[in-house]
């Protein structure tokens, strides 16, 4: 069947495109966190911890060892405050530190 411009589209055809564009938009909005990571956590921790993902308002951060995780946990509120200061929207509500399995 030939589809025309005014022909309705199936919801099942539209949803994947909406979801993809939402993920892209969110990625672009969170990009400053990755770009300014060194300023957000300080030079001391920049090479020992890095953002690894984002899910449901929580930024996941891979850390090199338990000592770094412990120290960053104490700095969590300050890091979160700095992150919120560079984002245009209040996207990140929490930080989750996890050991890097590749170390």
C-alpha positions as CSV (number, residue, x, y, z in Angstrom):
1,X,0.0,0.0,0.0
2,X,1.3,3.5,-0.9
3,X,1.7,5.8,2.1
4,X,0.8,9.5,1.7
5,X,1.8,12.5,3.8
6,X,-1.5,12.7,5.5
7,X,-1.7,9.0,6.2
8,X,-1.6,8.2,10.0
9,X,1.4,6.3,11.2
10,X,1.4,3.3,13.5
11,X,2.4,4.0,17.1
12,X,4.7,1.0,17.0
13,X,6.6,2.8,14.1
14,X,6.8,6.1,16.0
15,X,7.9,5.0,19.5
16,X,11.4,3.8,18.6
17,X,12.2,7.1,17.0
18,X,10.9,9.1,20.0
19,X,13.0,6.9,22.4
20,X,16.1,7.4,20.3
21,X,15.7,11.1,20.1
22,X,15.1,11.3,23.8
23,X,18.3,9.4,24.6
24,X,20.3,11.6,22.2
25,X,18.9,14.8,23.8
26,X,19.7,13.5,27.2
27,X,23.2,12.6,26.1
28,X,23.8,16.1,24.7
29,X,22.5,17.7,27.9
30,X,24.9,15.6,30.1
31,X,27.9,16.1,27.8
32,X,29.3,19.0,30.0
33,X,29.7,16.6,32.9
34,X,32.1,14.4,30.8
35,X,33.9,17.4,29.3
36,X,34.4,19.2,32.6
37,X,35.1,16.1,34.8
38,X,38.5,17.3,35.8
39,X,37.1,20.6,37.1
40,X,34.2,18.9,38.9
41,X,36.2,16.3,40.9
42,X,39.6,18.0,40.9
43,X,42.9,17.0,39.4
44,X,43.6,14.6,42.3
45,X,40.7,12.4,41.4
46,X,40.3,13.0,37.6
47,X,42.4,10.1,36.6
48,X,41.1,7.8,39.4
49,X,37.4,8.1,38.8
50,X,35.3,8.7,35.7
51,X,31.6,8.9,34.8
52,X,30.5,5.6,33.3
53,X,26.8,6.0,32.7
54,X,23.5,7.6,33.7
55,X,20.3,6.0,34.7
56,X,17.1,7.4,36.3
57,X,18.7,10.5,37.7
58,X,21.8,8.8,39.0
59,X,25.3,9.4,37.5
60,X,27.4,6.2,37.8
61,X,31.1,6.7,38.5
62,X,33.8,4.1,38.1
63,X,36.6,4.4,40.6
64,X,40.0,2.7,40.6
65,X,40.1,1.5,44.2
66,X,38.3,1.5,47.6
67,X,40.4,4.3,49.0
68,X,39.3,6.6,46.2
69,X,35.7,5.5,46.6
70,X,35.8,6.3,50.3
71,X,37.2,9.8,49.7
72,X,34.8,10.6,46.9
73,X,31.9,9.5,49.1
74,X,32.8,12.2,51.5
75,X,33.0,14.7,48.7
76,X,29.7,13.5,47.1
77,X,27.5,16.5,48.1
78,X,30.1,19.0,46.8
79,X,30.6,17.2,43.5
80,X,26.9,16.9,43.0
81,X,26.5,20.7,43.7
82,X,29.2,21.5,41.1
83,X,27.6,19.2,38.5
84,X,24.2,20.8,39.0
85,X,25.9,24.2,38.6
86,X,27.1,23.4,35.1
87,X,23.9,21.7,33.8
88,X,21.0,23.7,32.4
89,X,18.5,21.2,33.9
90,X,18.4,19.4,37.2
91,X,19.0,16.0,35.6
92,X,21.4,14.4,38.1
93,X,19.9,13.7,41.6
94,X,22.5,11.3,42.9
95,X,26.0,9.8,42.4
96,X,26.7,6.1,42.6
97,X,30.4,5.1,43.0
98,X,31.4,1.6,41.9
99,X,34.8,-0.1,41.6
100,X,36.2,-0.4,38.1
101,X,36.3,-4.1,37.3
102,X,39.0,-3.6,34.7
103,X,41.5,-2.6,37.3
